[in-house]
Amino acid sequence: QVQVVESGGGLVQAGGSLRLSCAASGRSFSSYAMGWFRQAPGKEREFVGAASWIGGDTYVSDSVKGRFTISRDDAKNALFLQMTNLKPEDTAVYYCAIRRNPYGSVWSRASIYDDGYWGQGTQVTVSP
């Protein structure tokens, strides 16, 4: 049974940093694209970025580019989101998602994760 668990959220002041972790279990996900999403209260879910299963390629959205970095450790079946220079508008529940099927050339499109494996989310709150 696949399980996806996010951790590392919390309360931080604006300008601070947090590192989110996503731990997956149930199988090896080294051949699966993995992504981060977030959802703020009253807003639609937003695609933050993703990591390809090939060669360490990563993508982050324009809204976080230059502040957030995505990485993965396949030996640990883990995905990370390093967040720096956090802003109040980054406040949201952050979710990890794993594409349901392995491989594939498309990995940086939000829609490919719709039917994937999702965690319960971790809350990130950035105070002014």
N, C-alpha and C positions, 0 to 999 in steps of 0.2 A: 504494500500500500504506500502510495506516494504521500509524503508530508513535506510541507514547506513552512518554515518558521522564521519570521523576521525578529530581529532584536536590535537594541542599540538606540532606540528612540529616547526622548526625554525633553526636558525643559532647558533651553539655552538662551542666552542673551543675544541680541542682534550683533553680528560680527563674529560670533563664535563658530565652533565646528562640532560636528558629530560624525560618527562612522556607523552606518547601518550594516548589519549582516543578515544574510539570508542563508539558512541551512536547509538543505534538501536531503531527503532520505527515501529509501525504497528502491532505488536503482542508481546507477551511475548516470550523471547528467552531463558528462563531458562532451557529448555530441548534440547537446540541446542549446538553443538560444535561450537567454535568460534576460529578464527586463525588470525595471523598476517603474512603478506608477505611484501617483499620489492623488488624494482627494481631500480637498478642503471642505469645511461645512458649507452646504448650500451651493457647491460648485460641482461641475462634472469631473469625472476622473481624468487625470492628465498623465500623459506618457512622459516620463522623466528621461529614460534612456535604456540602452540595452547592451549586452555583450554577445558577440558572435561566438559560435562554437569553434570557429576557425581562427587560428593565429592571433588571438588576443584583440581583434578589432572591437572597438566600442563606439557608442554613439550617445550623445546627450542632447537634449532639446535646447533650443536657443535661449529659453528662459533660465536655464541653469548653467549654460556654457561658460567656462572659465571659473566656475565656483564648485561644481560637482564633478566627481570622477568615478567612473565605474570600473570595477575589476572583478576577476573571478579566480578561484583556486579550485581547479578540478580535482585535485587530490583530496580536498576536503568537501567536495560537492557544495561549494559555497559561492555566493555572489556578494559583492560589497558595494556600498555607496558612500564615498567620502564626500562630505558636505562641508564647505568652508564659506566664510563670509556670509553666514546665514542672515536672512532677512525675515521680518514678520510675515511677509507673504509666502514664505516657505512652510508656514504652519499647515500641517495636514497629516492625515494618516498615510503612511508610506507602505506600499505593497510590493512584494516580490512575485513575479510570475515566470513560469517556465513554459516554453512552447510545448504543446502536447506531443508533437512528432519530432524526431531527431533530424539532424542535418537540415537541408534546405538553404537556398541562396538568399532568402529574404529573412532578415532578422531584426531590422531596425524600424519595422512598421508596427504600430500599436495593435492593429487588428489581428495579427497572427497569434496574439496571446489570449484572445477572447475565450477560446475554449481550452486554455492551458491549465496548468496547476498553479493555484494561488494560495498565498498565505493569508493569515488573519489580519496582518497589518501591524504596524508599530507607530505610535503617536509621536510626532515631532511638533513641539511648540516653541516658537521663537518670540521672545518678549522684546519690546522696543528698547 
